[in-house]
Amino acid sequence: MTFLKICVGRRMGAQNGKLETGKVKFENLDDRDVGKMRELFEKYQAKNGRIDLSQFKAAFPILNQFSTKIFDYLKDAKDNKVTIPSVLQMCNSAFGTYSEQSEILKNLFANDIISNIVTIYSKANAISNHEKLIRYFNETNRFGNEKFDMFLLENPLFVKMSQFVFSSILSKVSKPIQPNLQNVKSSLLDSSDLLVLNSHLPMDQQKKWTLLFSSASMGDSFSQMVKRINREGSCIVLIRSENQKTFGFFASAGFQSGPLYHGNEQCFLFEIGKDNINLYSSTGRENNYAYLNYQQQSLPNGLGIGGKEDVWPVFIHEEYGSGICQKDSVAFEKCFVAGEKEFQIETMEVWRVGEKPVNRDENGDIIPEKKEKSIIDKDPEARAVLEMAGKPMHSDIYRDPPPLLDEEDETP
């Protein structure tokens, strides 16, 4: 908590036009915030700690076209200038309770809170298609402006975007909201899509995304995909169909090959359009989440979520290239993410979110990853056939790729 001892005329939304002398209390700021604001005012040649509109615009370029609107709210009616305490009090409220945040945002932006905050944030961070973000937040706002504090409670992404704006006013360096993609770009997501999807992940998985599989660069191969995603941790699966529908799902525990399902109610489905993004949560009525299996006679062979046998919200066949989609699955909120019962895959990506999990035994010791074996190593008959054909064993040319099945998963 910081106090600023000063004589100041505070307008703050025309709530109080009287002079106040003494200590102004800022519960959500610290001494460094006050010091930086003083330095900023001095840099732009504030006279008696007061700046005019042109100085205000120069001091806070992040506000861009909204500078005049915010200046008019903050200015002292006596001389049409803004003071240090008025800016600090605005920022203090922006980091307060949801009720305090809601009040200051309504005072500053009236009925345009969402569009104004998203526009400021997007321009500062080079976010593409910010209109999609505005539409997403407007569609998820069940409360309107009257209960905007409830909207803030339900939308931590918007709160982070808002607080980024006010942190910039305070010359603070904010933690990035966008995940680190390891210098790789998704061919299926724009930056608005990435922000929304990332905000629905568990907090410890929001910092880093790692591309595990891309059909565009690694080929249309189910076996390649399995080798790259099996036991790699929580995943986002992205699919674009030949009908140009982009959709997918979050597998909260990732994939482990075999007959069992993995994950929990944190799994969700989504569909991404040119101008909108929709997410569908788990209903909790099914425990069948992420599934991966292959080369089985009596079980589904492929990758999917939330289904069984031939009924799935999303399922990709082992043969690769095609999949099925059930409308209004009981496992998730009503949706039809592929828009068709059977779809053809144009492009597919799988991203690990967060860090790769470390497998440990019952004593807490790390279990080393097993090296894949060639079929030549595992099948003496195959080796004998190659030897009879005169194929040298040292040449990788004649070695099959590592088998899909792990040793413990092989059927007798």
Order of alpha helices (4+ residues) and beta strands (2+ residues): beta-beta-alpha-beta-alpha-alpha-beta-alpha-alpha-alpha-alpha-alpha-alpha-alpha-beta-alpha-alpha-beta-beta-beta-beta-beta-beta-beta-beta-beta-alpha-alpha
